Amino acid sequence: MSKGKGMGTKAPYGHPRQKERLCIRYKCALTNTIADVLRQRPGWTEVRDDGDWDFYWCDVGWLRENFDHIYMEEHVRICHFRNHYELTRKNFMVKNLKRFRKQLERESGRTEASKCDFFPKTFELPAEYHLFVEEFRRNPGITWIMKPVARSQGRGIFLFRRLKDITDWRKDGGRPDEQREDIPVENYVAQRYIENPYLIGGRKFDLRIYVLVTSYVPLKAWLYRDGFARFSNTRFTLSSIDDQYIHLTNVAVQKTAPDYDPEKGCKWMMQQLRQFLTARHGPETVEVLFSNMDDIIIKSLQSVQKIIINDKHCFELYGYDILLDQDLKPWLLEVNASPSLTASSQDDHELKCRLLEDVLHVVDMEGREGGGGGVRQHPVCVLHSLPLATGWAGTSAPKHGGRDW
């Protein structure tokens, strides 16, 4: 069916609700685990090209070009919110968190606002270059990390300790030689590097945590308990800030290391990490840690709740990247709108398939739960007025509230 782009009327996507229950027509822009899960789902039929669809696992490029030019029937779903970038672009995320922190300080005082102190000091360049220079000179000798605001998988990231490195970066157009093209200079963020990360076996790691949001008004979010820790391939040291295998935990980076073992990989499942931390620090300390990570997720979503364009057709699976320092303080590094669904091992494949099956169960295109516009209603634990479930559909869903990561 035509999208209605450039036309006087908008043509709808999707079948009437009655037919949708019998056969769900889907499109998928990816070729990894989500494509596998959708193909194996009973009653779901793939459509290609411009065929009529009820469910579309699209990429953000398609969303940007097409969302405003189509009309969708009541039951139709797509996997991104229109302006997801308010949370998932590094500069916008920090801007919104800073604004939210100021709002909390005005309304509830400094103690409440301090609960937003979970992201490193960050400046957007080139817009905040002069503010950054002032901060840099107040704290000589510390390490900073530069990240392009809209790239992923570790591309374009580098560490530095000298202001000259930024001067060279500005002269070079803000990108390394191999990435320099005749395109506008992209923005970066300069972020204070966490110099005291928690280490296991001498190696740095961060956490990938999956969060599904089905609505921002009201705010409905589900936290998936089966995330994982991503380890660097090389023992941590601050003496080699140019070594990406030490400082970047992205799988896309680590798998290019000369001694990377694809069978062994660089991941721990979340339960394995929790057991390790509990054995070392005790259950109460670990419970506080995971509670603090809950709060990070809640606060980050609340910071964009009034900005994200809420649409009943949209849901989004976010990939949160959180780093622990040696005091077990969690730091939010970034939120990904398109977390990698490509499996790096058999365990990773099984985890992501379970994750996606549960996502589809919550979105509930089949209408098993009735009402709710196709969104499955779950028993949830309520944290700061936000229903944040610790498991989703099927046997992984908890029967009662509480954190069961």
C-alpha positions in Angstrom: 0.0 0.0 0.0 1.3 3.4 -0.8 2.9 5.5 1.9 1.1 8.7 0.8 4.4 10.6 0.6 3.9 13.8 -1.2 0.2 13.1 -1.7 -2.8 15.0 -0.4 -3.9 12.0 1.8 -2.0 9.5 3.8 -2.6 5.8 3.0 -2.8 3.6 6.1 -0.5 0.7 7.0 -2.0 -2.4 8.5 -5.1 -4.6 8.3 -8.2 -4.1 10.5 -7.6 -5.5 14.0 -9.7 -8.6 13.4 -7.5 -9.8 10.5 -4.4 -8.7 12.3 -5.0 -11.3 14.9 -5.0 -14.1 12.3 -2.0 -13.1 10.3 0.6 -10.5 11.2 2.5 -9.1 8.2 5.9 -7.8 9.2 8.9 -6.1 7.6 12.5 -6.3 9.0 15.4 -4.0 8.0 18.0 -6.2 9.7 19.4 -9.6 8.9 20.6 -10.8 12.4 18.8 -12.4 15.3 15.6 -10.3 15.0 15.1 -11.6 11.5 15.5 -15.1 12.8 13.0 -14.6 15.6 10.4 -13.0 13.4 10.7 -15.8 10.7 10.0 -18.4 13.3 7.1 -16.7 15.0 3.8 -18.6 14.3 1.3 -16.6 12.3 3.7 -14.0 11.2 4.4 -13.5 7.5 7.2 -11.4 6.0 6.4 -8.8 3.3 9.0 -7.1 1.2 9.3 -3.8 -0.7 6.3 -1.6 -0.2 3.9 -4.3 0.8 1.3 -3.6 3.5 2.6 -4.4 7.0 1.4 -4.5 10.6 4.8 -4.5 12.3 8.1 -3.0 11.1 11.5 -3.5 12.8 12.9 -0.5 10.9 16.2 1.3 11.1 16.5 4.9 12.3 17.2 6.1 8.8 13.9 4.8 7.5 12.1 6.4 10.5 13.7 9.8 9.9 12.7 9.8 6.2 9.3 8.2 6.4 7.6 8.5 9.8 6.0 11.9 9.1 4.6 10.8 5.7 2.6 7.7 6.6 -0.6 6.9 8.4 -0.8 3.7 10.4 -3.9 1.8 11.6 -4.6 1.5 15.3 -2.7 -1.8 15.9 0.4 -1.1 13.8 3.8 -1.0 15.6 7.3 0.2 14.7 10.4 -0.1 16.8 11.5 3.5 17.4 10.0 6.7 18.8 10.0 9.6 16.4 12.7 11.7 18.3 14.4 8.9 20.1 17.7 10.8 19.6 16.8 13.0 22.6 17.9 10.1 24.7 20.3 8.2 22.4 22.5 10.9 20.9 25.3 11.5 23.4 25.0 15.3 23.4 21.2 15.4 23.7 21.2 12.8 26.5 23.6 14.9 28.6 21.8 18.1 27.8 18.5 16.6 28.9 20.0 15.1 32.1 21.6 18.4 33.0 18.3 20.2 32.5 16.4 17.5 34.5 18.9 17.8 37.3 18.4 21.6 37.5 14.6 21.0 37.5 14.9 18.6 40.4 17.1 21.1 42.3 14.5 23.9 41.8 11.6 21.6 42.8 13.0 19.3 45.4 16.4 20.6 46.5 20.0 19.6 46.0 19.7 16.2 47.7 17.2 15.0 45.2 19.1 16.6 42.3 22.3 14.8 43.4 20.6 11.5 42.4 21.3 12.6 38.8 25.0 12.7 39.4 25.6 9.4 37.5 27.1 10.7 34.3 30.7 12.0 33.9 31.3 15.7 33.4 30.6 16.3 29.7 31.0 19.1 27.2 29.7 19.3 23.6 32.3 20.4 21.1 32.7 22.7 19.3 29.7 24.6 21.0 31.1 24.3 24.5 34.7 24.4 23.7 35.6 27.4 25.8 33.7 26.0 28.8 35.6 22.8 28.3 39.0 24.6 28.2 38.2 26.3 31.6 37.4 22.9 33.1 40.4 21.3 31.6 42.7 24.0 33.0 41.1 23.7 36.5 42.0 19.9 36.5 45.3 19.4 34.8 46.6 15.9 34.2 43.3 14.0 34.2 42.2 11.9 31.2 39.4 12.8 28.9 37.6 10.8 26.2 36.3 12.2 22.9 33.2 10.6 21.4 31.3 11.5 18.2 27.7 12.2 19.2 26.0 10.0 16.7 28.3 7.1 16.0 28.4 3.6 17.6 30.6 0.6 18.0 33.6 2.6 19.2 34.1 4.5 16.0 35.8 7.8 16.2 36.6 7.6 20.0 40.0 8.6 21.4 41.5 9.5 24.8 43.6 12.5 25.5 45.4 14.5 28.3 46.7 17.5 26.4 44.7 20.4 25.1 46.9 20.3 22.0 45.1 17.1 21.0 41.8 19.0 20.8 43.5 21.8 18.9 44.7 19.3 16.4 41.3 17.7 16.2 39.6 21.1 15.5 42.1 21.8 12.7 41.7 18.4 11.2 37.9 18.8 11.0 37.1 16.7 14.0 37.9 13.3 12.5 40.9 11.0 11.9 42.5 10.9 8.5 40.8 7.7 7.4 37.4 9.1 8.2 37.8 12.6 6.8 35.5 13.3 3.9 33.8 16.3 2.3 31.0 16.3 4.7 30.1 18.8 7.5 32.1 18.5 10.7 30.3 16.3 13.2 29.9 17.2 16.9 31.7 15.4 19.6 31.4 15.2 23.3 34.5 15.6 25.6 33.8 13.5 28.7 35.9 13.0 31.8 37.3 9.5 31.6 36.6 7.2 34.5 40.2 6.5 35.6 39.3 4.1 38.4 37.1 1.5 36.8 36.2 -1.7 38.6 38.4 -4.4 37.3 38.0 -8.2 37.1 41.1 -10.1 36.3 42.8 -6.8 35.7 40.4 -6.0 32.9 37.9 -3.2 32.4 34.3 -3.9 31.6 31.0 -2.2 31.2 27.4 -3.5 31.4 24.9 -3.7 28.5 21.4 -3.5 29.9 18.3 -3.8 27.8 15.3 -1.6 28.5 12.0 -1.7 26.6 9.8 1.4 26.6 6.2 1.0 25.3 5.0 4.4 26.3 6.3 7.7 27.6 2.8 9.1 28.5 2.3 7.4 30.9 5.8 6.1 31.3 5.9 2.3 30.9 9.3 0.6 30.8 10.5 -3.0 31.3 14.0 -3.9 32.4 15.4 -7.1 31.0 17.3 -9.1 33.6 19.6 -11.0 31.3 22.0 -8.4 30.2 25.8 -8.9 30.1 29.2 -7.5 30.9 31.6 -6.7 28.1 35.3 -7.0 28.9 38.3 -5.5 27.3 40.8 -7.9 25.8 43.9 -6.3 27.5 44.7 -5.6 31.1 43.9 -2.1 32.2 46.5 0.6 32.5 46.5 4.4 32.2 50.0 4.4 30.7 48.7 3.6 27.2 45.8 5.8 26.5 46.0 5.1 22.8 45.4 1.4 23.1 41.7 0.9 22.2 41.8 -2.8 23.3 42.4 -1.5 26.9 39.9 1.3 27.1 37.0 0.4 24.8 34.8 -2.6 25.6 32.7 -2.6 22.5 32.7 -6.1 20.9 33.1 -4.5 17.5 36.5 -3.2 18.7 37.6 -6.1 20.8 37.0 -8.8 18.1 39.7 -7.1 16.0 42.4 -7.7 18.7 45.1 -10.0 17.4 44.7 -12.4 20.3 40.9 -12.3 20.4 39.3 -15.8 20.9 35.8 -15.9 19.3 35.0 -19.0 21.2 35.9 -17.5 24.6 34.7 -14.0 23.7 34.8 -11.1 26.2 31.4 -11.4 27.9 29.9 -12.5 31.1 26.1 -13.0 31.6 24.6 -10.7 34.2 23.9 -13.5 36.6 27.5 -14.6 36.4 28.6 -11.1 37.2 26.2 -10.7 40.1 27.3 -14.0 41.6 31.0 -12.8 41.4 30.2 -9.4 43.0 28.1 -11.0 45.7 30.9 -13.4 46.6 33.3 -10.6 46.8 31.2 -7.8 48.4 28.2 -9.5 50.0 24.5 -9.5 48.9 23.5 -6.2 50.6 26.2 -4.2 48.7 25.2 -5.8 45.4 21.5 -5.1 46.0 22.3 -1.4 46.5 24.4 -1.4 43.3 21.6 -2.9 41.2 19.1 -0.6 42.9 21.3 2.4 41.9 21.3 1.1 38.3 17.5 0.9 38.4 17.5 4.6 39.5 19.8 5.6 36.6 17.4 4.1 34.1 14.4 5.7 35.7 15.9 9.1 35.9 17.2 9.0 32.4 13.7 8.1 31.0 12.1 10.8 33.2 14.6 13.4 31.8 13.1 13.0 28.3 9.5 12.0 29.2 8.1 15.4 28.3 10.3 15.7 25.2 9.9 12.4 23.4 7.0 12.4 21.0 4.7 9.8 22.4 3.0 7.7 19.8 0.8 4.6 20.4 2.4 3.0 17.4 5.9 3.1 18.8 8.0 1.1 21.2 11.8 1.1 21.6 14.4 -1.4 22.8 17.3 0.6 24.3 20.8 -0.6 25.1 22.1 1.1 28.2 25.9 1.1 28.7 26.9 1.5 32.4 30.4 1.4 33.9 31.2 0.6 37.5 34.1 2.3 39.2 36.2 0.7 41.9 33.8 2.0 44.6 30.9 0.2 42.8 29.4 3.5 41.7 27.5 3.0 38.4 28.1 5.6 35.7 25.8 6.0 32.6 28.0 6.2 29.5 25.3 6.2 26.8 22.0 4.8 25.6 21.7 3.1 22.2 18.6 3.2 20.1 19.8 0.3 18.0 21.7 -2.0 20.3 23.5 -4.7 18.3 21.4 -7.7 17.7 24.2 -9.6 16.0 25.3 -12.6 18.0 29.0 -12.9 18.8 28.7 -16.5 20.3 26.2 -19.2 20.8 25.4 -17.9 24.3 25.0 -14.4 22.9 22.6 -15.7 20.2 20.5 -17.5 22.7 20.3 -14.5 25.0 19.3 -12.1 22.1 16.7 -14.5 20.8 15.1 -14.8 24.3 15.3 -11.0 24.6 13.5 -10.4 21.3 10.9 -13.1 21.9 10.1 -11.4 25.1 10.0 -8.0 23.5 7.4 -9.3 21.0 5.5 -10.9 23.8 5.3 -7.5 25.6 4.3 -5.6 22.5 1.7 -8.3 22.0 0.7 -7.9 18.3 -1.5 -11.0 18.7 -3.7 -9.3 21.2 -3.5 -12.1 23.7 -4.0 -9.8 26.7 -6.8 -7.8 25.2 -7.2 -4.0 25.4 -4.2 -1.8 26.0 -3.7 -1.1 22.3 -1.8 -4.4 21.9 0.6 -3.7 24.8 0.9 -6.6 27.3 0.2 -5.6 30.9 2.5 -7.2 33.4 2.8 -7.4 37.2 5.6 -5.0 37.9 7.6 -3.6 40.7 6.9 0.1 41.1 10.0 2.2 41.5 9.5 6.0 41.9 6.1 5.7 40.2 7.6 4.1 37.2 6.6 0.4 36.5 10.0 -1.1 35.8 9.6 -4.9 35.4 12.6 -7.1 36.0 11.5 -9.8 33.6 9.2 -10.1 30.7 6.9 -12.6 29.1 6.9 -16.3 29.6 8.8 -18.1 32.3 11.3 -15.3 32.8 8.6 -12.9 34.1 8.6 -12.6 37.9 5.4 -13.3 39.7 5.9 -10.6 42.2 7.8 -7.2 42.4 11.4 -6.9 43.3 14.7 -6.8 41.5 15.5 -10.2 40.1 18.4 -9.5 37.7 
